[in-house]
Amino acid sequence: MPSLILHIDESLDSNFKKSEIKIIEKQLTEIIINELDAEEDNCQIIWVESKTFTSNYKLYGEMKFREKKSRDLNKRKNCLKKIGNILKNEFNVFIKLRAFSIKETCITALDLKD
């Protein structure tokens, strides 16, 4: 259930080519799958256009995932570092990334499919 929400400053719109989004998402998803022992169907990457007023960070990312024994501190650090490197290369801006683990017993979820 890893979910990566990326808040991208609206000033980066010229750098943010919608046609390249699938390539970036594929790379990020592969990192999450490999580093956090996740299933591809459970990974989510959400792009949110935002306006940054007081921060030098033009791209802010927040990743949430269920706690799992295989997702130790080193795995989480490696995951964020790899994601950060890809985003830094693509957008050439300061990036802030955070990761939060959620205990599975605290989650109420609903998945709706056709």
GROMACS elastic network, one bead per residue, 0.5 to 0.9 nm:
[ bonds ]
;  ai    aj funct       b0    kb
    1    38     6  0.72520   500
    1    39     6  0.79202   500
    1    41     6  0.85550   500
    1    43     6  0.57512   500
    1    44     6  0.75956   500
    1    64     6  0.78798   500
    1    65     6  0.55247   500
    1    66     6  0.63233   500
    2    32     6  0.74842   500
    2    33     6  0.89171   500
    2    36     6  0.82116   500
    2    38     6  0.71968   500
    2    39     6  0.89031   500
    2    42     6  0.66566   500
    2    43     6  0.51129   500
    2    44     6  0.64132   500
    2    45     6  0.86046   500
    2    63     6  0.67425   500
    2    64     6  0.56056   500
    2    66     6  0.70603   500
    3    42     6  0.82095   500
    3    43     6  0.59083   500
    3    45     6  0.59918   500
    3    46     6  0.76734   500
    3    62     6  0.80833   500
    3    63     6  0.54443   500
    3    64     6  0.52415   500
    3    65     6  0.63475   500
    4    43     6  0.80023   500
    4    44     6  0.60680   500
    4    46     6  0.61724   500
    4    47     6  0.85597   500
    4    61     6  0.67363   500
    4    62     6  0.57393   500
    4    64     6  0.65957   500
    4    65     6  0.87918   500
    4    99     6  0.87532   500
    5    44     6  0.80971   500
    5    45     6  0.58942   500
    5    47     6  0.60907   500
    5    48     6  0.72639   500
    5    60     6  0.82669   500
    5    61     6  0.55889   500
    5    62     6  0.52841   500
    5    63     6  0.62619   500
    5    64     6  0.85149   500
    6    45     6  0.74819   500
    6    46     6  0.60476   500
    6    48     6  0.59978   500
    6    49     6  0.83846   500
    6    59     6  0.68591   500
    6    60     6  0.57701   500
    6    62     6  0.65771   500
    6    63     6  0.85890   500
    6    97     6  0.87506   500
    7    46     6  0.84386   500
    7    47     6  0.61537   500
    7    49     6  0.58255   500
    7    50     6  0.59743   500
    7    51     6  0.87808   500
    7    58     6  0.81244   500
    7    59     6  0.56775   500
    7    60     6  0.50851   500
    7    61     6  0.61249   500
    7    62     6  0.84253   500
    8    11     6  0.84228   500
    8    12     6  0.70960   500
    8    13     6  0.84179   500
    8    16     6  0.89260   500
    8    47     6  0.71045   500
    8    48     6  0.60856   500
    8    49     6  0.50204   500
    8    50     6  0.57330   500
    8    51     6  0.78717   500
    8    52     6  0.85852   500
    8    58     6  0.61638   500
    8    60     6  0.66144   500
    8    61     6  0.85314   500
    9    12     6  0.57158   500
    9    13     6  0.75918   500
    9    48     6  0.85298   500
    9    49     6  0.58804   500
    9    51     6  0.51133   500
    9    52     6  0.58696   500
    9    57     6  0.86275   500
    9    58     6  0.51596   500
    9    59     6  0.62107   500
    9    60     6  0.85976   500
   10    13     6  0.54301   500
   10    14     6  0.87922   500
   10    49     6  0.57102   500
   10    50     6  0.56328   500
   10    51     6  0.56942   500
   10    52     6  0.80129   500
   10    58     6  0.85995   500
   11    14     6  0.73528   500
   11    15     6  0.86350   500
   11    50     6  0.89377   500
   11    51     6  0.77974   500
   11    52     6  0.87829   500
   11    58     6  0.82000   500
   12    15     6  0.52679   500
   12    16     6  0.61091   500
   12    58     6  0.77025   500
   12    59     6  0.89140   500
   12    91     6  0.76567   500
   13    17     6  0.75975   500
   13    49     6  0.85360   500
   14    17     6  0.70916   500
   15    90     6  0.81473   500
   15    91     6  0.64035   500
   16    19     6  0.87877   500
   16    20     6  0.80207   500
   16    21     6  0.80705   500
   16    90     6  0.84910   500
   16    91     6  0.74740   500
   17    20     6  0.55625   500
   17    21     6  0.68478   500
   18    21     6  0.52781   500
   18    22     6  0.81785   500
   19    22     6  0.70725   500
   19    23     6  0.83998   500
   20    23     6  0.54584   500
   20    24     6  0.65039   500
   20    25     6  0.87416   500
   21    24     6  0.52002   500
   21    25     6  0.60126   500
   21    26     6  0.85099   500
   22    25     6  0.50502   500
   22    26     6  0.60208   500
   22    27     6  0.86464   500
   23    26     6  0.51802   500
   23    27     6  0.63989   500
   23    28     6  0.87585   500
   24    27     6  0.52184   500
   24    28     6  0.62226   500
   24    29     6  0.85619   500
   24    86     6  0.77419   500
   24    87     6  0.81420   500
   24    90     6  0.83441   500
   25    28     6  0.50528   500
   25    29     6  0.59260   500
   25    30     6  0.84965   500
   25    45     6  0.69814   500
   26    29     6  0.51285   500
   26    30     6  0.61750   500
   26    31     6  0.87199   500
   27    30     6  0.52363   500
   27    31     6  0.64190   500
   27    32     6  0.88409   500
   27    83     6  0.83817   500
   27    86     6  0.80081   500
   28    31     6  0.51746   500
   28    32     6  0.63153   500
   28    33     6  0.86799   500
   28    45     6  0.82391   500
   28    82     6  0.82999   500
   28    83     6  0.60392   500
   28    86     6  0.78466   500
   29    32     6  0.50922   500
   29    33     6  0.61029   500
   29    34     6  0.85832   500
   29    40     6  0.71368   500
   29    43     6  0.67093   500
   29    44     6  0.79945   500
   29    45     6  0.78237   500
   30    33     6  0.50864   500
   30    34     6  0.60948   500
   30    35     6  0.84156   500
   30    40     6  0.80568   500
   31    34     6  0.52144   500
   31    35     6  0.57853   500
   31    36     6  0.79362   500
   31    79     6  0.63561   500
   31    82     6  0.71069   500
   31    83     6  0.71440   500
   32    35     6  0.53347   500
   32    36     6  0.54089   500
   32    37     6  0.72791   500
   32    38     6  0.65352   500
   32    39     6  0.88027   500
   32    40     6  0.86115   500
   32    43     6  0.76250   500
   32    79     6  0.64194   500
   32    80     6  0.89312   500
   32    83     6  0.84700   500
   33    36     6  0.56960   500
   33    37     6  0.52396   500
   33    39     6  0.60504   500
   33    40     6  0.64239   500
   33    43     6  0.78703   500
   34    37     6  0.55213   500
   34    38     6  0.70913   500
   34    79     6  0.85248   500
   35    38     6  0.79174   500
   35    71     6  0.77904   500
   35    75     6  0.56174   500
   35    76     6  0.72471   500
   35    78     6  0.70629   500
   35    79     6  0.55822   500
   36    65     6  0.88093   500
   36    68     6  0.86864   500
   36    70     6  0.71737   500
   36    71     6  0.54704   500
   36    72     6  0.85968   500
   36    75     6  0.64388   500
   36    76     6  0.70204   500
   36    79     6  0.72819   500
   37    68     6  0.89161   500
   37    70     6  0.70180   500
   37    71     6  0.72963   500
   38    41     6  0.86315   500
   38    42     6  0.71151   500
   38    43     6  0.72226   500
   39    42     6  0.54623   500
   39    43     6  0.67506   500
   40    43     6  0.54129   500
   40    44     6  0.86732   500
   41    44     6  0.82474   500
   51    58     6  0.85941   500
   52    55     6  0.62490   500
   52    56     6  0.81313   500
   52    57     6  0.79022   500
   52    58     6  0.66638   500
   52    59     6  0.88875   500
   53    56     6  0.86911   500
   54    57     6  0.88560   500
   55    58     6  0.73340   500
   56    93     6  0.86614   500
   56    94     6  0.66561   500
   56    95     6  0.86106   500
   57    60     6  0.66279   500
   57    93     6  0.71055   500
   57    95     6  0.52646   500
   57    96     6  0.62795   500
   58    93     6  0.63089   500
   58    94     6  0.61155   500
   58    95     6  0.64734   500
   58    96     6  0.84047   500
   59    87     6  0.84685   500
   59    91     6  0.85994   500
   59    93     6  0.72838   500
   59    94     6  0.68044   500
   59    96     6  0.65272   500
   59    97     6  0.84174   500
   60    94     6  0.88007   500
   60    95     6  0.58389   500
   60    97     6  0.58254   500
   60    98     6  0.82449   500
   61    84     6  0.89447   500
   61    95     6  0.77508   500
   61    96     6  0.62055   500
   61    98     6  0.62284   500
   61    99     6  0.84004   500
   62    96     6  0.85431   500
   62    97     6  0.58187   500
   62    99     6  0.58214   500
   62   100     6  0.76844   500
   63    80     6  0.87278   500
   63    97     6  0.77451   500
   63    98     6  0.61875   500
   63   100     6  0.61582   500
   63   101     6  0.84092   500
   64    98     6  0.86264   500
   64    99     6  0.58622   500
   64   101     6  0.57951   500
   64   102     6  0.70334   500
   65    68     6  0.87358   500
   65    99     6  0.79306   500
   65   100     6  0.65240   500
   65   101     6  0.50522   500
   65   102     6  0.59458   500
   65   103     6  0.86780   500
   66    71     6  0.89809   500
   66   100     6  0.85379   500
   66   101     6  0.54571   500
   66   103     6  0.58251   500
   66   104     6  0.57339   500
   66   107     6  0.86586   500
   67    70     6  0.86864   500
   67    71     6  0.69277   500
   67    72     6  0.89232   500
   67   100     6  0.88723   500
   67   101     6  0.51669   500
   67   102     6  0.54134   500
   67   103     6  0.52425   500
   67   104     6  0.65588   500
   68    71     6  0.53400   500
   68    72     6  0.78311   500
   68   101     6  0.85354   500
   68   103     6  0.84045   500
   68   104     6  0.87301   500
   69    72     6  0.65050   500
   70    75     6  0.79408   500
   71    74     6  0.79740   500
   71    75     6  0.57111   500
   71    76     6  0.64535   500
   71   101     6  0.89369   500
   72    75     6  0.53853   500
   72    76     6  0.63728   500
   72    77     6  0.87746   500
   73    76     6  0.51629   500
   73    77     6  0.61593   500
   73    78     6  0.86172   500
   74    77     6  0.50650   500
   74    78     6  0.60608   500
   74    79     6  0.84588   500
   75    78     6  0.51551   500
   75    79     6  0.60495   500
   75    80     6  0.86732   500
   76    79     6  0.50808   500
   76    80     6  0.62552   500
   76    81     6  0.85610   500
   76    99     6  0.73084   500
   77    80     6  0.52780   500
   77    81     6  0.60564   500
   77    82     6  0.86002   500
   77    99     6  0.87190   500
   78    81     6  0.50733   500
   78    82     6  0.60982   500
   78    83     6  0.85050   500
   79    82     6  0.53459   500
   79    83     6  0.61648   500
   79    84     6  0.84810   500
   80    83     6  0.50845   500
   80    84     6  0.58687   500
   80    85     6  0.85135   500
   80    97     6  0.66694   500
   80    98     6  0.76048   500
   80    99     6  0.76371   500
   81    84     6  0.50201   500
   81    85     6  0.61640   500
   81    86     6  0.88011   500
   81    97     6  0.86954   500
   82    85     6  0.51406   500
   82    86     6  0.64578   500
   82    87     6  0.87730   500
   83    86     6  0.53361   500
   83    87     6  0.63114   500
   83    88     6  0.85582   500
   83    97     6  0.86755   500
   84    87     6  0.51627   500
   84    88     6  0.58911   500
   84    89     6  0.85022   500
   84    95     6  0.68782   500
   84    96     6  0.80328   500
   84    97     6  0.72054   500
   85    88     6  0.50673   500
   85    89     6  0.61438   500
   85    90     6  0.85983   500
   86    89     6  0.52408   500
   86    90     6  0.62269   500
   86    91     6  0.86857   500
   87    90     6  0.50532   500
   87    91     6  0.59477   500
   87    92     6  0.76086   500
   87    93     6  0.84121   500
   87    95     6  0.77262   500
   88    91     6  0.54064   500
   88    93     6  0.60364   500
   88    94     6  0.72098   500
   88    95     6  0.69069   500
   89    92     6  0.55472   500
   89    93     6  0.84914   500
   90    93     6  0.87379   500
   91    94     6  0.87732   500
   92    95     6  0.88880   500
  102   105     6  0.84828   500
  102   106     6  0.72730   500
  102   107     6  0.76934   500
  103   106     6  0.57445   500
  103   107     6  0.73022   500
  104   107     6  0.55269   500
  104   108     6  0.87717   500
  105   108     6  0.83116   500
